[in-house]
Amino acid sequence: MPSEASIGVKAAVIREKSGEFHIEDLCLETPRRDEVLVRIAGVGVCHTDLVCRDQYFPVPLPCVFGHEGSGIVESVGESVTKVKPGDRVVLSYLSCGECEPCLEHSPGYCHELYGCNFAATRRDASTTLRKGSEVIHGNFFNQSSFATHALATEKNTVKVPDDVPLDLLGPLGCGVQTGAGAVMNSLNPRPGMSIAIFGCGSVGLAAVMAAKVAGCSQIIAVDPNASRLELARELGATHAIDPTQGDPIEGIHQIRPTGVHYTLECTGIPEVLRQAVDSLTLTGVCGLIGVSPVGTECAIDMNSIMFGRSLRGIIEGDSVPDVFIPRLVELYKQGRFPFDKLITFYKLEDINKAVEHTEQGKVIKAVLRP
């Protein structure tokens, strides 16, 4: 049953597959015991929001998406001790905290990850948003932050410092965390090693910056968009390859004849994943980040894998958000992780323009400000 107490919010609602977002006046429940009400300062538009809009994953509609929120805590439930009203926070993904991966500090591989983030309900199946008597699904990634306010739990709320622009920080909760963490946490290259990054959107460019922080000597950016390759070079890429101008595998082998130590696939395209694997040196590791529709398959040469190469999936950059997000903020403050160069701001009511520009490749990371 819905709570009798609620507040009025404006939110971007998706009502049908591949539809446009509509700004609507909704009622959002007030926090339960372990919940946190956040007034949103900025929220990133992520590829995952768009594939869920298109129902690559069957998220129930109508729904409010948004899962890269940042803002100020307005109120908390009575059991919350991690944050208090007035705190500045980033919202990230939710994990159950009880299964074996969670207990082993690998919350990205939580056995309940899908239900916690894509069911668009609380874990008890209750919903947080309504329009009159109509149920609007919230709790997308336990936040639904394409809105003026979001309801999260203290578990997926990360406190951040006061001396960094708050509206910049939302993308640290997912896309930037994923790309940077894939390098710094998952692959963990030693200084002087080589990496090729296939796809230079916000995730791939976060990986480029992280590879520079890690001390990789050869950082190869692969993308057909010339402006993204130029930005990749500015952010730390030592080489740039346009795959429409020749075989990227040959291009990588011209740079490093035996292949690279690591690759990251950030596009979700099977053919690109095959290229990423085939670009590896012996014992090299390919990390798969790109999201594709459920059931997508890719052909891999078994002999290539047999000779010591490996392929692994990576969720949320193997990050523990309470630990990793503050580290990224500190690197940003030091000038070593300038992720602000990825961001273009839009008003929340201009969300459809932001999505259009994102899909056309005109912007790297659109961030909405209510």
N, C-alpha and C positions, 0 to 999 in steps of 0.2 A: 504494500500500500504506500502511496506517496506521502511524504511528510506534509503536515498542514502548513509549516513555515516555508516560505520561499522568497526569492528576490527576483525582480525583473531584470532581464539581460537582453542584449541584442546578440544574435548569433547567425552564422552562415549555415543554412540548412540545405542538404542535398535530399531531394525527394524521389529521384528516379535515376536509374543507371545512366551514367555519362551525361547527366543533366547539369544545368548551371546551378551555382550557389545562389540562394535567396536570403537576404538579410531579413530576419523576422524577430519580433518581440516574443520572448519565451519566459517561462518561469523556471528558475533553477532552485532546487532544494537547498536549504541551509545545511551546514556540515553535520554529519553524524560524529560519533565519538572519536574516530580515528581520521577524520577528514579535514581538509584545509581548503578554505575559500580564497581564491587568488584573483585580484584585479589585474587583468592582462595588460602588459605594457607593449609586448611584441610577440608575434608567433610566426614561425617560418612555414612556408609552403613546401612540403616534402613530396617526393615522388610517391611515397607510400600513400599519402592522402589521395593522390590522383588515381592510383591503381585500385584503391578501395572504392573511390567514386565510380570507377568503371567495372567494379565487381570482379576483379581478378581474385579477390578473396570475398566470400559472401558475408560482408558486414550488413546487418539489418538496416533498412531504410524506413522512414526518413531519419537522417542522422546528422549530427554536427561533428565534423572531423576536426583536425588540428591536434598535433602532438609534439610541437616544438615551442611550447609556451614559456614566457618569462613574465614576472610581474611582482606585485606586492601582496603579501598576505593580509587579508582583511579580517578574517575570523578563523578560529580553529575549534575542533571538537574537544571535549573535556579530557580525553586521554592523550592528546597530542603534547609532546614535550620537545620535539625536534626544532620546531619553528614557533614564532609568536606573531601576533599582528604587528605590521610594520616591517617585517623582514622582507628582504629582496630574495627571490627564488627563481630557479629554473625548474621546469617540470620535465620529467623523463618518462621512461617506460615503467610498467609495473611487473613485478614477479611475485610469486606466491610466498617466497621466503621459507618454505617448509620442505620442499622436495630435495633430492640429493644434489642436483646441480646448484640450487640456491645455497644450500648449506656448505657447499664447497666453493662458494664465492664466484660462481659462474651463472649469475641470474639471467643472462641472455639466453640460456638454454633451459630455462625453467620448464618443467613438464606441463605447466598450466599457462605458458606464455601466450598462446593463441586466445584462450578464454579471458585472460587478464587484460588483453589489449585490443582484440578485434571483435569481441562479443558485443561491445557497446552497451554493456550493462555492468552493474556491480557484480561481484562474485555470487551474491545471493539472487541474481537475476532481476533485481529491481532497477528502475531507471531514474535518472536525476532531472530530466528536462520534460516540460509539458508546454503545450499551447492550448489553453483551455482544457478540454477533456482528452485531447489528442496526445498520445505518447510520442515524444521525440527522443530518439536514442542518443544518449550521451555516453560518457565514460570511454570514449575512444582513446586508447592508450591511457585510460584512467585520467583523462583531463578534458577532451573536447574543447580545445582552446581557440578555435576560430570563433571567438566570442569576446564580449567585454569582460566576462568573468568565467572562471573555470573551477570545477570542484575536483580536487585530487585527494590523495591520502598522504600522510607524512612519509610513507615508504617511497613514493616516487617524486618527492619534493626535495630539492637540493638548495641549501642556502648559499648565496654568493655575496661577494664583497660589495661595499657601497661605492667604491671608486672606479667602477666600470659602467659605461652606459647600459642600462638595464634592457632597453629595447633591442640591443644587439644579441643578447645572450641566448635567446630561445633555441636557435639551431644547434647549440651545444648539446641539447637534450636528446637529439637523435642523429641527424645527418652528419653534422660535423664530428660528433663523437664517434660515429660509425667509421668514417674514413680515417680519422686520426688514430683511433684505437686499433683499427685493422693493422696499421703499421706498427704502432708503439707497443701494443699489447699482444696482438695475435702473431704477427710475423717476427717482431722484435729483432730487426736486422742489426748486426754489429756495424760500427763505423767502417766505412770503406766498401761495404757491400753494394750490390746493384739491385734496382727495382724498376719494373715497367708498370705503369698504371693505365689501364684501358678504360677510357671514359673520364672526361674532365668537367663533370658537373660539380655540385657542391661537395659531394662525397669524395670524388676523385681528387679535387683540388685540396681538400682537407688532408688527404693522404699524401699529396705532394709536399705540403708544408710539414707534415709529420716526418716524412722521409728526410727532409732537410734537417729538422731538429735531431733526428737519429744519426745523422752523419753519413748518410748514403753518398757514395762518390759518383754514382751514375743514377740519375732519376729521369726516366724516360716517360714522357706524357704522350698518350696516343688518343687522338680525337679528330674528327673531321671538321670541327669548327675552328677557324683560324684565330678568332679573338680569344677563344678559350686556351688555345695553345700558347698564345702570346702571354696571357695571364699566368699560365702554368710556369712559363719561363721566369716571369717576374717573381713568382712565389717560391722558386727553388729548382724547377726542372732544369736539368743540364742538357736535355735533348727533347725534341718535339717531332712527332711523326703524324702525318695526315694519312690515314689508311685508305683514302680515296685516290691517293697518288702513287700507290704501290703496295706490295705485300708488307704489312707491318712486321711479320716474323723476319723477313729478309732485312728490313730496316734495323731491327733490334740486333740481328746477328752481325750487321756491318759495324755496329757500335761495340758489341761484345761478342766475338765470334763463337764462344762456347755457350752463349745464352746467359740470361740474367738469373741472379739468385732467387728473386721473388717477383711475382706478378700479382696484380689485383684486377679483378674483373668487376667493373662498376656499372655495366649497361644492362645486364639481364638478357643479353642476346646470345643464343647458343653458339653461333659461329664465332663470336668474339671470345667466348670462354675457351673454345678450342684453340684459338690463336694464342690466348694467354698461357695455356698449358704448354703449347708447342714452342713457346719462346723461352722456356726454362732451361737452365743448365742442369746437368745431372745432380740429383738430390735437391733440386729447387722446389719451391713451394708456391702454389697458386692459391690465393684467397678469393673466394666467390662472395661478392656482396650484392651484385645486381639482382633486382626483384623481377621475376617473370611469372606468368600465369601458372596456377597449379597444374601439374601434369606435363610441363615443358621438359623435353628431353634433349640431351646433347651427346653426340658421338665422340668418344675419346679413344685414341690409339692405345690399346692395352700395353703394347711394347714400350711406348713412351713412359707410361706410369711404372712399368716393371723396372726400368733402369733408375730407380731411386727418386723419381719425381713424385710429388703428391699434390692433391687437390683437397681443399677443405672449405666448408662453408663458415661464414663469420656473421654473427648476429651482434648488432650494437657495439661492434669493435671490441668484443670481449671485455666490456667496461663495467665496472661497478660505479654507477654515476656519482655517488657521494664522494668517491675518491678521485675519479678521472676528470670530472667537470671542473672542480677547483684547480686541478693541475693545468688544464687548458686555459683557464682564466689567467693564471699566473704567467704562463708562457705568452699570452696575449699582452699582458701588462709589461713584460720584458721586451716586447717588440719582435719576438721570435715566432709568433703564430698569428699573423695579421689576417684573421678570418673576416674582419670587417670589410676587406676588399671584395668579398664575394656578395655582399648584401646590397639590395635595392629595396627601399621602403615604399609601401603602398598603404592607403587607408583601408580599413576593413571593408568598407562598402565598395571598394574597387577590387574585391577579391577575384572576380572573373577576369578582369584585365591582368591581374598579377598571374593568374593561372595561364592565360593565353600567352603572355610574354615568357613564362617559364617553359611552356611546351614548344614555343617557337625558338627557344635558345637565345632570346634577347637578354635575359637576365640569368645569373647563376643561382642566387638564392633570394627569392622574394620574401620579405618580412612584412606582415600586416600589423598596423598600429590602430587599435580601436579609437 
